[in-house]
Amino acid sequence: MKIKLRKQNHDGITRVETGGDLKEVIINEDLLHPNNESISVCYRGKNSSGIVDFTPQEIEKLYSSVRKRLHLVKGVKILMDK
């Protein structure tokens, strides 16, 4: 998994790129407040780690975008750093 982001600092905008292996996907349910549900994607790399949180609406939008283009993927290969 690769993450690319732009970060604002006092000098201007800095671009940061990091990545790692996908470790866990956590679904946070809230029975009393269903609007507060979230999906967390946890990753860990050699020098970095993090959690990316998505709302259910963001996951639906992502899924609908990927589903339309899934036929373009010919195969999946998992590469892991050792």
N, C-alpha and C positions, 0 to 999 in steps of 0.2 A: 504494500500500500504506500503510495506517495502522497504527500500533502505539500501544496504550494500555496503560500499566502503572502499578502502585502501587509506590512505593518507600518503605521505612522509613528515617527519619532521626531525629535527636535530638528534633525537634519533634513527631514523630508520623508519619503516613502522608501522603506527597505523591503526587499524581496527575500523571503526565507523559504527554503525547501528542506523537507525532512521526510522520513519514511520509516517503515518497519513492517513487522509481521502482524497480521490481524490476530489478536489473541482471544477476544470475547465480544459477543453482542449481548447487551443487557436490555431487556424490556421492562421499563419502570411503569407499573400500573398504579393508578390512584382511583380506588373505587368510589371515594367520596367526591372527588373532583376529576371527572374524566377528561376535562380539557387540559389538565396538567400532566398527562401521560407523555413519556418520551422514550426514545430508543437511543442507547449509547453504544458506540462502536469504539472498542478499546484496542490500541495498538502499542507495540513496543519495538524499538529499534536498538541499534548498538549504542547510540548516544542520545536517544530521545524516546519519549513515550508520551501518550496522551489519550484523551477521550474526546470523541466528537459526538455531540448530542443532536438528535433530530426530533422534530415534532412529527406526529402521525401524518399531518398534511404534507410535510416535506418528503417523507418516505413515499407517500402515494404519488407525488409528483415525480420523484426520482424513478420509481418503479414504472410508471406509465411512459416515461422517456426511454428507459432502457428496454422495455418490452417491445417497443416499436422497432428497435434496431438489433434485437437479440439474434435474429436470423443471420446477421453479418458475422457473428462469432463462429469460427470453424471448430475451435477446440479450446480447452482450458488446460494449462499446465501450471502446476504449483511449484514455485522455486522458493527454497528456504535457505537462509544463511546458516552456515554451520560454524 
